[in-house]
Amino acid sequence: MIEPLTIPGNTNQARLLILDDEPHIRTALVEILNLEGYFTQEASSGAEALELLCQEPYDLMVLDLNLPGMDGVEVMEVALQLNPDLLIIILTGHGSLESAIAAVKSKAVDYLLKPTDAHTLICAISKALQERMEQLRQRRLVQVTLNALRQIETPASAPSPFIPLFNQYSNKNQNNSNYIQTLFLRYSYFIGIVY
């Protein structure tokens, strides 16, 4: 799996992939998002998008569902196998209840219908990237805390009762900020850190 290049604190440096078979829509989206400061590339088919995803890391993909050859739902499933952290926003002119359900099951972060204005799309992208940045921040906090716990333990000392809890967190509850804050505060109190 290729790691995404998003730099913490600045979502405008995110890498976006626009997948739409209509050239005028694709070109307009790329130009608008480039003006917003995003690094944006485009693909006209599912196969082309998947090839790009194999070659380079992307943080978010804007995806049309009605595509020649491989449809958008199939592209979404394969893309998420290649990069499970890839954010996907559906932008389609052929919305249906079935496609909306498929998007939710495939963990699309938003579902927009064409035509949509640039402001709505930019807000959806920004919101998705901000939420991702928070998830990455929480993962880093868990990792830093685990590393600190491991460093303060010596072979002569008793193992910390919090390491199994943090390990359990990192495996099951990566998106639950209340859980990590509670564990961190309890551990901080346990070792005498005062805020």
Backbone bond lengths (Angstrom), bond angles and torsions (degrees), N, CA, C in turn:
res aa  C-N    CA-C-N  psi(-1)  N-CA   C-N-CA  omega(-1)  CA-C   N-CA-C  phi
1 M - - - 1.439 - - 1.522 109.36 -
2 I 1.314 116.96 135.68 1.457 122.54 177.88 1.514 108.42 -86.77
3 E 1.317 116.81 132.89 1.458 120.91 179.81 1.529 109.78 -79.30
4 P 1.336 117.93 139.01 1.448 121.12 176.89 1.516 110.99 -69.52
5 L 1.315 116.56 159.17 1.460 121.80 -174.57 1.515 114.18 -103.59
6 T 1.308 117.64 11.69 1.455 119.43 -177.83 1.513 110.42 -56.38
7 I 1.327 115.43 132.36 1.455 120.75 179.05 1.521 108.10 -97.06
8 P 1.344 118.06 124.70 1.459 120.91 -177.21 1.518 112.22 -53.53
9 G 1.328 115.00 135.66 1.451 121.00 175.58 1.512 114.66 89.24
10 N 1.319 118.89 -10.27 1.453 119.98 -179.35 1.522 109.01 -137.80
11 T 1.317 116.53 90.96 1.461 120.28 -176.66 1.522 112.31 -71.85
12 N 1.346 118.84 -16.44 1.462 119.85 178.94 1.524 111.97 -69.95
13 Q 1.314 118.63 -12.91 1.450 120.47 176.72 1.527 111.38 -90.70
14 A 1.311 116.32 10.10 1.460 120.79 178.88 1.518 110.06 -70.22
15 R 1.323 114.84 154.18 1.466 122.05 178.85 1.523 108.66 -101.09
16 L 1.332 115.62 122.18 1.455 121.42 -177.28 1.517 110.59 -113.86
17 L 1.331 115.41 145.45 1.461 122.11 174.74 1.521 107.61 -121.64
18 I 1.332 115.84 125.51 1.459 121.94 179.71 1.520 107.69 -104.79
19 L 1.333 116.49 120.94 1.460 121.68 179.68 1.521 109.04 -118.53
20 D 1.334 114.92 108.23 1.462 121.47 178.31 1.524 107.01 -152.86
21 D 1.337 116.55 138.40 1.458 119.26 -178.95 1.520 113.01 -83.94
22 E 1.328 118.25 -8.15 1.462 121.56 177.98 1.528 109.21 -92.60
23 P 1.347 117.31 111.34 1.472 120.54 -173.01 1.532 114.08 -58.61
24 H 1.339 117.65 -40.01 1.467 118.81 -177.01 1.529 111.43 -67.90
25 I 1.319 118.06 -35.53 1.471 120.99 177.40 1.520 109.74 -70.34
26 R 1.323 115.75 -45.67 1.467 121.35 -179.05 1.536 110.54 -59.48
27 T 1.326 116.41 -47.93 1.466 121.03 -178.64 1.524 111.08 -63.62
28 A 1.329 117.09 -42.87 1.468 120.56 179.39 1.526 110.90 -62.49
29 L 1.333 116.75 -43.72 1.469 119.98 179.60 1.522 111.52 -62.71
30 V 1.323 116.44 -43.91 1.469 120.35 179.88 1.523 109.94 -61.69
31 E 1.328 117.83 -44.73 1.472 120.67 -179.18 1.530 111.22 -63.86
32 I 1.331 117.32 -44.36 1.468 121.20 179.92 1.528 110.40 -62.12
33 L 1.320 116.43 -46.39 1.470 119.48 -176.96 1.526 111.89 -71.70
34 N 1.327 117.86 -31.77 1.465 120.22 173.62 1.525 110.42 -64.32
35 L 1.338 116.48 -40.46 1.465 120.05 177.36 1.529 111.69 -63.51
36 E 1.324 116.74 -28.48 1.464 121.38 176.80 1.529 111.91 -77.90
37 G 1.326 117.29 -7.01 1.457 121.08 176.62 1.514 115.41 99.93
38 Y 1.316 117.62 2.45 1.459 120.80 178.54 1.526 110.30 -80.88
39 F 1.333 115.65 149.61 1.460 121.02 169.41 1.523 105.78 -84.84
40 T 1.315 117.19 115.57 1.458 121.40 -171.49 1.518 111.35 -126.40
41 Q 1.336 115.88 132.50 1.453 121.93 172.59 1.514 108.28 -123.22
42 E 1.330 115.77 163.93 1.457 119.92 -175.48 1.520 111.57 -129.59
43 A 1.331 113.68 155.58 1.466 121.74 175.44 1.524 107.25 -142.24
44 S 1.338 115.84 147.06 1.463 120.45 -177.68 1.522 112.78 -104.48
45 S 1.334 117.10 -6.66 1.467 120.27 -179.74 1.526 109.26 -146.51
46 G 1.313 115.08 162.43 1.454 119.94 178.15 1.522 112.24 -60.78
47 A 1.325 116.08 -42.27 1.469 120.02 -179.38 1.527 110.99 -62.09
48 E 1.332 116.84 -42.53 1.462 120.71 179.00 1.530 110.80 -64.48
49 A 1.329 116.90 -41.75 1.471 120.82 179.01 1.523 111.20 -63.10
50 L 1.327 116.82 -44.24 1.468 119.85 -179.57 1.521 111.40 -65.98
51 E 1.324 116.39 -34.90 1.467 119.69 176.11 1.532 110.30 -63.19
52 L 1.334 116.30 -43.93 1.463 119.96 177.88 1.528 111.19 -63.97
53 L 1.329 116.92 -39.70 1.467 120.55 179.28 1.526 111.96 -64.82
54 C 1.327 117.16 -30.36 1.469 120.84 177.07 1.526 111.63 -74.32
55 Q 1.337 116.43 -28.32 1.458 121.00 -175.83 1.524 113.87 -87.50
56 E 1.328 116.30 -36.49 1.460 120.55 -173.02 1.525 110.71 -137.91
57 P 1.331 116.61 154.01 1.472 119.36 177.10 1.523 111.25 -81.33
58 Y 1.320 115.68 141.94 1.467 122.12 174.87 1.513 107.94 -131.60
59 D 1.315 114.58 149.79 1.454 120.78 179.06 1.524 111.84 -94.33
60 L 1.332 116.70 -33.30 1.453 120.77 -174.55 1.524 109.64 -148.68
61 M 1.323 115.22 143.45 1.461 120.99 176.43 1.524 108.46 -125.17
62 V 1.336 115.65 130.43 1.459 121.91 170.99 1.518 105.24 -96.91
63 L 1.336 115.72 122.91 1.459 121.15 -166.13 1.518 112.20 -127.79
64 D 1.324 116.20 127.49 1.460 122.12 170.39 1.523 107.02 -84.79
65 L 1.325 117.35 143.96 1.463 120.19 -178.97 1.520 113.05 -86.09
66 N 1.327 116.94 -31.69 1.458 121.18 -176.30 1.524 109.02 -92.95
67 L 1.329 115.52 95.47 1.462 121.64 -175.44 1.523 110.13 -125.65
68 P 1.330 117.52 152.17 1.462 119.35 174.84 1.527 110.64 -70.73
69 G 1.296 116.96 144.65 1.469 120.95 -179.54 1.510 110.22 75.95
70 M 1.299 116.61 -112.37 1.466 123.42 -179.72 1.528 108.82 -75.48
71 D 1.339 117.37 126.20 1.468 118.50 -179.44 1.527 111.05 -79.14
72 G 1.322 115.63 169.18 1.454 121.68 -174.13 1.517 114.45 -60.49
73 V 1.332 117.60 -36.84 1.464 120.48 179.42 1.531 110.28 -64.27
74 E 1.325 116.79 -42.22 1.472 120.18 177.36 1.524 111.14 -63.75
75 V 1.325 115.67 -42.38 1.464 120.24 178.67 1.527 109.69 -60.12
76 M 1.338 115.96 -43.81 1.458 120.99 -179.98 1.523 111.41 -59.16
77 E 1.313 117.40 -45.27 1.464 121.52 -178.08 1.522 111.39 -63.43
78 V 1.336 117.04 -45.61 1.470 120.22 179.94 1.527 110.47 -68.58
79 A 1.330 117.03 -41.07 1.468 121.01 -179.89 1.519 111.00 -59.69
80 L 1.320 116.52 -40.97 1.465 119.69 179.80 1.524 112.39 -72.59
81 Q 1.316 117.83 -24.10 1.467 120.07 172.26 1.520 109.81 -70.57
82 L 1.333 116.70 -38.04 1.468 121.16 178.75 1.524 111.60 -70.70
83 N 1.324 115.96 -39.39 1.461 121.14 -177.91 1.527 108.94 -143.66
84 P 1.339 117.76 92.04 1.467 120.92 -176.87 1.526 114.32 -60.52
85 D 1.324 118.05 -20.83 1.460 121.35 179.88 1.523 113.29 -90.94
86 L 1.314 117.70 0.34 1.464 121.14 -179.62 1.522 109.82 -64.86
87 L 1.313 115.80 128.55 1.463 120.99 175.54 1.521 107.64 -87.19
88 I 1.336 116.34 139.04 1.462 119.89 -178.53 1.519 109.31 -128.95
89 I 1.327 114.76 128.44 1.455 122.04 173.38 1.521 107.20 -114.03
90 I 1.321 116.09 124.14 1.465 121.34 177.24 1.521 107.95 -83.78
91 L 1.321 116.06 131.50 1.464 122.72 174.42 1.520 105.90 -132.55
92 T 1.326 116.36 101.22 1.455 119.40 -172.33 1.525 112.10 -133.85
93 G 1.309 115.35 150.09 1.454 121.97 173.56 1.508 111.58 -96.56
94 H 1.326 116.10 -1.17 1.461 121.73 -176.52 1.527 109.66 -123.92
95 G 1.313 115.56 55.19 1.458 119.96 -178.68 1.518 111.92 -73.28
96 S 1.318 114.45 143.76 1.461 120.78 176.64 1.520 107.75 -149.94
97 L 1.310 115.56 165.20 1.457 119.63 177.40 1.521 110.73 -60.92
98 E 1.332 116.82 -40.67 1.471 120.91 -179.90 1.532 111.44 -62.49
99 S 1.346 116.16 -43.98 1.467 118.53 -179.07 1.526 111.03 -69.76
100 A 1.320 117.38 -33.89 1.464 120.08 177.21 1.526 110.60 -65.82
101 I 1.320 117.16 -41.67 1.468 121.17 177.64 1.525 110.34 -64.22
102 A 1.328 116.75 -43.46 1.471 120.41 178.09 1.522 110.99 -62.16
103 A 1.330 116.91 -38.28 1.461 120.53 178.87 1.518 111.02 -64.54
104 V 1.324 116.53 -43.12 1.466 120.42 179.12 1.529 110.24 -64.44
105 K 1.326 116.72 -43.58 1.466 120.01 179.60 1.527 111.56 -63.79
106 S 1.325 116.71 -32.44 1.463 120.85 179.29 1.522 112.20 -86.46
107 K 1.312 116.60 4.94 1.465 122.73 175.77 1.518 114.04 69.78
108 A 1.330 117.43 34.67 1.460 120.26 171.82 1.525 107.67 -64.71
109 V 1.320 116.82 141.49 1.463 119.98 -176.74 1.523 112.55 -86.05
110 D 1.326 117.41 -18.03 1.459 120.54 176.92 1.520 109.19 -158.42
111 Y 1.329 115.03 159.57 1.466 122.31 -177.06 1.519 106.56 -138.38
112 L 1.327 116.38 107.07 1.461 121.72 -176.91 1.519 109.92 -115.99
113 L 1.323 115.42 145.33 1.463 120.72 178.72 1.520 110.35 -102.20
114 K 1.346 115.16 139.94 1.464 120.68 173.70 1.520 108.05 -79.99
115 P 1.278 118.75 147.74 1.472 125.51 -8.53 1.529 110.53 -77.70
116 T 1.303 114.93 144.58 1.467 120.53 174.65 1.517 107.44 -128.86
117 D 1.305 116.19 152.93 1.466 118.60 -179.71 1.526 109.84 -82.83
118 A 1.325 114.90 159.20 1.461 121.02 -176.96 1.530 111.39 -60.81
119 H 1.322 116.81 -38.49 1.465 120.39 -178.51 1.533 111.25 -60.21
120 T 1.331 117.50 -42.76 1.463 121.24 -179.57 1.521 110.70 -63.25
121 L 1.329 116.71 -44.36 1.465 120.09 179.42 1.524 111.30 -65.81
122 I 1.314 117.33 -43.61 1.470 120.83 -179.86 1.521 110.32 -62.70
123 C 1.327 116.95 -40.71 1.478 120.38 177.65 1.527 111.04 -64.32
124 A 1.323 117.29 -41.00 1.472 120.58 179.13 1.525 110.61 -64.12
125 I 1.317 116.69 -42.30 1.468 121.02 178.68 1.521 110.29 -64.51
126 S 1.325 116.58 -47.76 1.459 120.91 -179.11 1.523 111.53 -60.59
127 K 1.326 117.18 -44.43 1.466 121.10 179.69 1.527 111.01 -62.24
128 A 1.336 117.22 -45.38 1.461 120.89 -179.82 1.528 110.89 -62.09
129 L 1.325 116.84 -42.48 1.462 120.36 -179.37 1.533 111.35 -69.04
130 Q 1.334 117.46 -37.76 1.469 120.17 177.54 1.525 110.81 -63.23
131 E 1.336 116.84 -42.92 1.465 120.35 178.18 1.518 110.82 -63.61
132 R 1.315 116.24 -38.73 1.465 119.81 177.60 1.520 111.33 -65.05
133 M 1.335 116.21 -40.41 1.463 119.65 178.84 1.534 110.26 -61.10
134 E 1.321 116.95 -39.03 1.465 120.65 178.01 1.529 110.50 -65.05
135 Q 1.326 117.14 -41.24 1.466 120.23 177.77 1.524 110.71 -62.87
136 L 1.333 117.07 -42.67 1.464 120.67 178.68 1.528 110.89 -65.10
137 R 1.328 116.81 -38.71 1.461 120.93 178.13 1.531 109.95 -62.29
138 Q 1.325 116.17 -42.79 1.462 120.01 179.24 1.525 111.11 -65.30
139 R 1.318 117.33 -40.28 1.469 120.05 177.38 1.520 110.96 -61.73
140 R 1.359 115.99 -43.04 1.466 119.55 178.61 1.528 111.10 -63.29
141 L 1.332 116.65 -40.22 1.457 120.20 178.52 1.522 111.08 -61.62
142 V 1.312 116.97 -43.19 1.467 120.51 177.19 1.521 110.00 -60.99
143 Q 1.329 116.90 -45.22 1.463 120.06 -178.02 1.521 111.42 -65.19
144 V 1.327 117.31 -42.58 1.463 120.69 178.54 1.529 110.16 -62.72
145 T 1.321 116.93 -42.68 1.463 121.08 179.63 1.522 111.05 -64.12
146 L 1.328 117.07 -44.53 1.469 120.30 177.44 1.523 111.10 -60.57
147 N 1.329 116.23 -44.06 1.459 119.93 179.38 1.525 110.88 -62.45
148 A 1.336 117.27 -40.69 1.465 120.65 178.76 1.519 110.62 -64.80
149 L 1.327 116.90 -41.68 1.463 120.03 178.15 1.522 111.38 -61.62
150 R 1.293 116.13 -42.72 1.473 120.21 -179.20 1.526 111.46 -67.28
151 Q 1.338 116.76 -35.04 1.459 120.22 -177.93 1.523 112.42 -72.23
152 I 1.348 118.05 -33.24 1.462 118.61 -177.42 1.522 112.61 -82.22
153 E 1.312 117.59 -12.93 1.462 119.39 177.63 1.520 109.32 -82.20
154 T 1.290 115.75 135.01 1.456 120.93 175.26 1.516 107.26 -114.79
155 P 1.329 118.14 160.41 1.467 119.31 179.79 1.525 113.07 -57.83
156 A 1.340 118.19 -28.70 1.462 120.93 -177.94 1.529 112.36 -81.04
157 S 1.318 116.76 -20.50 1.464 118.28 -176.60 1.519 110.80 -89.32
158 A 1.305 114.57 159.63 1.468 120.16 177.30 1.526 108.55 -73.34
159 P 1.322 117.41 141.37 1.464 119.16 179.36 1.523 111.10 -61.92
160 S 1.304 115.28 146.10 1.456 120.76 178.84 1.528 110.03 -67.70
161 P 1.315 117.67 136.14 1.468 119.64 177.82 1.524 112.01 -70.59
162 F 1.337 117.14 -9.48 1.460 119.45 -176.66 1.520 113.56 -88.89
163 I 1.328 118.75 -18.89 1.466 119.81 -178.98 1.525 111.75 -59.80
164 P 1.329 120.41 -46.67 1.473 118.08 177.07 1.529 112.39 -60.60
165 L 1.334 117.78 -35.24 1.461 119.96 178.25 1.520 111.43 -66.38
166 F 1.339 117.04 -43.31 1.456 120.00 178.78 1.528 110.92 -66.62
167 N 1.336 116.87 -39.07 1.464 119.50 176.44 1.520 110.66 -62.16
168 Q 1.312 116.14 -41.76 1.465 120.16 177.81 1.525 109.59 -62.14
169 Y 1.319 117.01 -42.66 1.465 120.80 178.33 1.519 110.76 -59.02
170 S 1.329 115.97 -49.42 1.458 118.90 -174.27 1.519 111.87 -65.24
171 N 1.318 118.51 -21.62 1.451 121.26 178.89 1.516 113.37 -89.66
172 K 1.351 118.28 -29.97 1.467 119.60 -170.06 1.511 115.21 -120.42
173 N 1.318 119.18 -30.56 1.460 120.50 -167.28 1.525 112.57 -124.42
174 Q 1.319 117.64 45.08 1.453 120.30 -173.48 1.526 113.77 -64.23
175 N 1.301 119.00 -19.42 1.453 119.81 -177.10 1.519 113.22 -106.57
176 N 1.311 118.50 10.50 1.450 121.09 -176.87 1.524 109.36 -101.90
177 S 1.333 116.51 95.34 1.463 120.53 -174.90 1.526 111.89 -67.56
178 N 1.333 119.00 -33.01 1.462 120.61 178.68 1.520 111.04 -62.71
179 Y 1.320 116.88 -38.97 1.457 121.59 -179.27 1.524 110.62 -63.06
180 I 1.329 116.73 -48.21 1.469 119.11 -178.28 1.516 111.20 -67.19
181 Q 1.327 117.83 -39.65 1.455 119.63 179.24 1.526 110.75 -62.71
182 T 1.313 117.69 -41.71 1.461 121.84 178.88 1.528 110.47 -62.02
183 L 1.345 116.15 -48.27 1.462 118.43 -179.96 1.517 111.65 -63.29
184 F 1.326 116.38 -41.79 1.456 119.96 -179.12 1.530 110.44 -63.40
185 L 1.335 117.39 -44.84 1.460 120.26 179.74 1.526 111.33 -64.76
186 R 1.338 117.11 -41.46 1.468 119.67 178.19 1.521 110.90 -62.78
187 Y 1.340 116.24 -43.21 1.455 118.56 179.73 1.524 110.78 -66.91
188 S 1.335 116.31 -41.28 1.461 119.98 178.94 1.523 110.37 -59.12
189 Y 1.316 117.46 -42.83 1.459 121.81 177.31 1.526 110.06 -64.18
190 F 1.324 116.47 -41.71 1.456 122.82 -179.07 1.523 111.86 -58.83
191 I 1.341 116.90 -40.91 1.471 119.26 -177.35 1.527 112.00 -95.52
192 G 1.337 116.89 -0.39 1.462 119.49 172.39 1.509 114.98 93.43
193 I 1.315 118.61 16.74 1.469 120.31 176.22 1.523 107.29 -79.42
194 V 1.311 115.95 129.51 1.462 120.03 179.91 1.518 108.54 -114.26
195 Y 1.312 116.50 135.40 1.474 121.93 178.94 1.504 109.90 -103.58
